[in-house]
Amino acid sequence: MSILRMIYLGLAILGTIVPMMAYFPWMQENGVDLSSLIAAWKANGATTGLYYDLLISAIALNVWIVAETYVRKDYWVLICLPAIYLIGVSCALPLFLFLRTRPVT
């Protein structure tokens, strides 16, 4: 495995762990309530801006993954679609790059 692929894999792992370190304590305190989570993301202008920034990035990444899957016929990268919305862009983007840089047979 190349150094670049190892970096992508490390970033995907880090992009999973770091956000979950914030989400899990919040979920323990507030429960698993999506509407409360979205309300917390829109608590002030700074978090609202970040919310929309990540939402637009997630949609763009979603379109890119689907387009690349159509062109390359590499269906394993579709695993990144649920990762976008269940974990976040910080995991899904490096995971997609990790999968995309492997040789397709």
N, C-alpha and C positions, 0 to 999 in steps of 0.2 A: 504494500500500500504506500502511495506517495505521501510526502510530507503535507502537500496541499489537502489531500483527502483526510489525513489525520487531523489537520486543523479544522476542517469542516465538521468532522465527527465530534471533536472536542467542543466546538461552538454549539453544536446541536444539543449535546449533553448539558453544557452550561446554560443554554437557552431554555432547557427544561427545568433544571434545578433552581436557578435563581428566581424566576417568577413564582414557582410553587412555594418558595420560602416565604413569599408575601401572601399568596392566595390561601394556603392552608390555615394559618392563624386567623385570617379574616373569616374564612368559612366556619371555623370552629366557634368563633364569636357570634357570627351573624346567620349561620346556617347556609345551606345551598339554595340560595334564592337569586335567580338571574336578574330579576327586576331590581333588587337591592344593590346588586353588583354594578349594574348599569347606572343606577342613580348615584352610586359612589364615584363612578368614573366621571360623572357630570356635576360633581360637587362645586367646582369653581372653574374659572376660565382656563386655567393651566391644564387641569385634568381633562376638561372637555376638548381642548385642542389636541392633547395627546391621544385621547380616545378616537377622534376623527382621523388623526394621522395614522394610527395603527389600523383602523378600519379600512381606510383607503389602501394602505400597504397590503393588507390581507386580501382584499379584492383583486389588486394587481397581481399578487403572487398566485392567487387562485387561477386567474386567466392565463398566466404564464405556464403554470404546471399543466393545465388542460391542453394548451396549444402545443407544448413540447411533447406531451404524451401522444397527441395526434400525429405529429411529425415523426417522432422517433420510434413510436410503437413500443415504448418502454413503460409498461403498465405498473411496474413496482413503484414508480414515483408517485402514483396516486395515493399512497399511504400518507403523503404530506398534506393532503386536503383536510382530513380530520385533525391533523396536528396543528393546522393553522388556527382552527376555531376552538379546539379543546386545550391546547397548550399555549400557542401564540406564534407570532411571526419569528420571534427570536429562536425558536426551535425549528419551525418548518422551513425557513429559508436555508439555513446551513445543512439541514437534513436533505433538502432537495438538491443542493449543490453537491453534497456527498454522494447521493445516488446518481446524479447526472454525470459525474466525472468518472464513474466506473465503466469498464468496457461492457458494451451491450452485445450479447451473443445472439 
